[in-house]
Amino acid sequence: MSKQVTKAIGNRYCQARLKAAKYNEKLLTRAGAVDCLPGVTEDCLKKYELDITRAPNDVVALMADAYNEPELRSWYCANECPLGKELEAIEEMPPERALLRLQNSLSKIEAPVRKLAEIMDNGKLSSDEVVELPLLREQFIECHNRLREVLAVMEKAERAGCFV
């Protein structure tokens, strides 16, 4: 039986599994991968990787842990989960880049925090303030996304025992 992936190669779950196989040879095959995914059958994994069936969020969480790829959770939330469509998927990046992006975001968040405090001070929203809220929300979401990037880097480092 061939170990070459053909049809599923563009699937995000398959890509994550194969990338993790560089560190855990068992993940080269679906049969080996299901040993690391409690309750998931080889047939179900095949259907997820071939985009026949959508993976449920609990299975995505298992894959993210087994493959040491926390970015898989955010990808799922941004692309598959109807509740998380506004979230930005976390891209994989070097730890140093994630930290710099967070530092840059934190340096920009002080002014929006002050502005929100001013708006909230009297407990009411003027028409001008209503117009400002979406921009403030975008700025807070950007900072939130940068923080999620660093948390993903930290999670990977905890599992790997080093920053990779």
Wavefront OBJ file of the C-alpha trace (Angstrom):
o trace
v 0.000 0.000 0.000
v 1.367 3.387 -1.018
v 2.118 6.015 1.612
v 1.810 8.841 -0.912
v -1.150 11.095 -0.291
v -2.887 12.108 -3.489
v -6.455 13.345 -3.251
v -6.276 14.717 0.292
v -2.996 16.612 -0.095
v -4.752 20.010 -0.205
v -6.804 19.292 2.918
v -5.768 21.239 6.023
v -6.165 18.251 8.358
v -4.083 16.023 6.090
v -1.390 18.695 5.801
v -1.210 19.000 9.584
v -0.943 15.218 10.007
v 1.811 14.891 7.406
v 3.758 17.792 8.871
v 3.548 16.169 12.299
v 4.747 12.890 10.760
v 8.194 14.467 10.459
v 8.418 14.096 14.252
v 6.147 11.057 14.716
v 6.381 8.484 11.925
v 3.146 6.875 13.126
v 1.263 9.838 11.656
v 2.392 9.043 8.117
v -0.715 6.887 7.718
v -4.304 7.360 8.769
v -4.171 3.962 10.458
v -1.307 5.160 12.627
v -2.895 8.541 13.246
v -6.119 7.107 14.672
v -4.051 5.510 17.450
v -3.377 9.103 18.579
v -6.992 10.213 18.106
v -9.186 8.431 20.681
v -12.643 7.612 19.340
v -11.800 8.488 15.721
v -11.912 5.670 13.183
v -9.691 5.429 10.148
v -12.773 5.738 7.928
v -13.865 8.939 9.685
v -10.368 10.429 9.387
v -10.362 9.567 5.697
v -13.702 11.349 5.232
v -12.409 14.447 7.065
v -9.231 14.513 4.981
v -11.105 14.031 1.709
v -13.653 16.749 2.591
v -16.496 14.246 2.451
v -17.531 14.993 6.032
v -16.781 17.986 8.226
v -14.745 17.187 11.287
v -16.549 18.036 14.530
v -14.828 20.520 16.820
v -13.893 17.883 19.410
v -12.078 15.859 16.737
v -10.295 18.991 15.482
v -9.149 19.606 19.061
v -7.807 16.030 19.225
v -5.973 16.509 15.918
v -4.511 19.851 17.033
v -3.156 18.191 20.172
v -1.937 14.978 18.500
v -0.256 16.875 15.665
v 1.049 19.632 18.003
v -0.524 22.245 15.780
v -2.683 24.636 17.806
v -3.131 26.737 14.655
v -5.471 23.979 13.456
v -8.051 25.081 16.048
v -8.051 28.664 14.826
v -8.188 27.530 11.203
v -11.244 25.436 12.039
v -12.907 28.334 13.856
v -12.213 30.787 11.039
v -13.130 28.448 8.176
v -15.502 25.725 9.315
v -17.306 26.869 12.465
v -20.264 29.172 11.823
v -19.751 30.880 15.198
v -16.107 31.750 14.617
v -16.226 33.147 11.091
v -15.073 36.586 12.264
v -11.916 35.193 13.821
v -8.699 35.279 11.897
v -6.972 31.953 11.412
v -3.572 31.864 13.069
v -0.777 31.333 10.607
v 2.243 29.375 11.649
v 5.198 31.650 12.240
v 8.489 31.734 14.097
v 8.067 32.485 17.812
v 10.044 35.717 17.489
v 7.679 37.047 14.831
v 4.609 36.236 16.930
v 6.111 38.068 19.897
v 7.024 41.125 17.791
v 3.519 41.243 16.318
v 2.036 41.164 19.831
v 4.414 43.884 21.052
v 3.480 46.101 18.108
v -0.213 45.496 18.723
v 0.070 46.241 22.441
v 1.824 49.512 21.743
v -1.123 50.535 19.544
v -3.923 49.451 21.902
v -3.538 52.096 24.609
v -5.318 54.837 22.633
v -8.356 52.658 21.748
v -8.632 51.587 25.409
v -8.680 55.251 26.485
v -11.247 56.092 23.795
v -13.512 53.218 24.876
v -13.243 54.364 28.494
v -14.324 57.861 27.443
v -17.267 56.467 25.492
v -18.352 54.243 28.389
v -17.951 56.958 31.024
v -21.531 58.252 31.019
v -23.103 54.900 30.151
v -24.789 56.245 26.989
v -23.843 56.231 23.327
v -24.059 59.356 21.201
v -24.499 58.966 17.448
v -20.808 59.896 16.992
v -19.768 57.230 19.492
v -21.871 54.577 17.753
v -19.912 55.301 14.581
v -16.583 54.897 16.428
v -17.368 51.508 17.970
v -16.739 49.343 14.870
v -13.249 50.832 14.433
v -12.439 50.281 18.102
v -13.753 46.723 17.821
v -11.421 46.049 14.863
v -8.459 47.343 16.851
v -9.317 45.097 19.803
v -9.792 42.086 17.506
v -6.364 42.677 15.960
v -4.763 42.718 19.409
v -6.756 39.601 20.341
v -5.491 37.795 17.237
v -1.869 38.717 17.981
v -2.307 37.374 21.511
v -3.738 34.123 20.110
v -0.634 33.782 17.903
v 1.650 33.992 20.932
v -0.515 31.549 22.866
v -0.247 29.064 19.992
v 3.557 29.466 19.969
v 3.633 28.872 23.723
v 1.421 25.787 23.459
v 3.691 24.286 20.798
v 6.787 25.055 22.891
v 5.283 23.392 25.960
v 4.670 20.189 24.008
v 7.979 20.240 22.138
v 10.062 21.318 25.132
v 11.526 24.241 23.171
v 10.580 27.116 20.911
v 10.660 25.840 17.341
l 1 2 3 4 5 6 7 8 9 10 11 12 13 14 15 16 17 18 19 20 21 22 23 24 25 26 27 28 29 30 31 32 33 34 35 36 37 38 39 40 41 42 43 44 45 46 47 48 49 50 51 52 53 54 55 56 57 58 59 60 61 62 63 64 65 66 67 68 69 70 71 72 73 74 75 76 77 78 79 80 81 82 83 84 85 86 87 88 89 90 91 92 93 94 95 96 97 98 99 100 101 102 103 104 105 106 107 108 109 110 111 112 113 114 115 116 117 118 119 120 121 122 123 124 125 126 127 128 129 130 131 132 133 134 135 136 137 138 139 140 141 142 143 144 145 146 147 148 149 150 151 152 153 154 155 156 157 158 159 160 161 162 163 164
